[in-house]
Amino acid sequence: RTTELDSICLKAEVIPVITINRLEDAVPMARALYEGGLTVLEITLRTDCALDAIERIRASLSGASIGVGTVLTPAQYRQAEQVGADFIVTPGATDALYRYGVESPVPMLPGIATISELMTGWQYGYRRFKFFPAEASGGVKALKAFSAPIPEAHFCPTGGISVDNAQDYLSLPNVMCVGGSWLTPKALVDAEDWNGIRELARQAAERFHH
Ligand code: 3PG
C-alpha cells in the first residue's frame, strides 16, 4: 500500500482537489489540469454528479491517476472502487474506513489532523496520510512536530494550501505532495476558462518541487 501510494503521490508535487458542479465541466477541467502537467487528480464526492464525472474522466484521460476524495463511509469507498479510483482520500478516518481500506485493492490516504489520529492510523498499518485541514491544524509546524515521534509517516497536506505556502510544505522531509482547490478557482470554472486552468496547472507544475 505504502509503495503504491508513494508511486502515485511522488508523480505530482501538487494534487488538484476538484469539485464538479456541472457534469459537462468534468472532462475539459480534468484535461486542462492534466495537460498543464498535473497528472494526479482528486475528485471529491461533494456533488450529485461526482461519480458520473469520475467515470467520464476515467474513460477519457487514461494516463491520469484518479483519487476519489471526501469518502466518508465504506459504502462510498465501494462506489469509488466501482468507478475505477486509483486511490481513496478521506477528510478524517473512522475504524470502519480503516478496516475497509485494509481489505480493499484500492489504497486509501486517510485524513488525520492530530498525533492521536495519526497513531490510530499507524496501528491499522497505514503509513501515508492526508493532513487535513492543514493550515487550520498547525500547518508546517505541526508536520515538523509529527516527524519527531513518527518520522516514517508521510503526508499530503491539504486545506488552506496555495501558491504562497505550497513550497514551505514540500520542503519538509515528511511531505510527499500537497493538495488544494486553488487550481480550479470558481471564476475560471464558471467562465469555462479551461486555458486559464491549464496555465495555472502549468505554473504549479513548473514552480513546485520536493
Ligand atoms: C480538501 O478536501 O482537500 C479541501 O477541500 C481542499 O482545501 P482547500 O479548498 O483549502 O484547498
Boltz pocket constraint, residues with backbone or C-beta under 6 A from the ligand:
constraints:
  - pocket:
      binder: B
      contacts: [[A, 17], [A, 69], [A, 91], [A, 132], [A, 158], [A, 159], [A, 160], [A, 161], [A, 179], [A, 180], [A, 181], [A, 182]]
      max_distance: 6.0
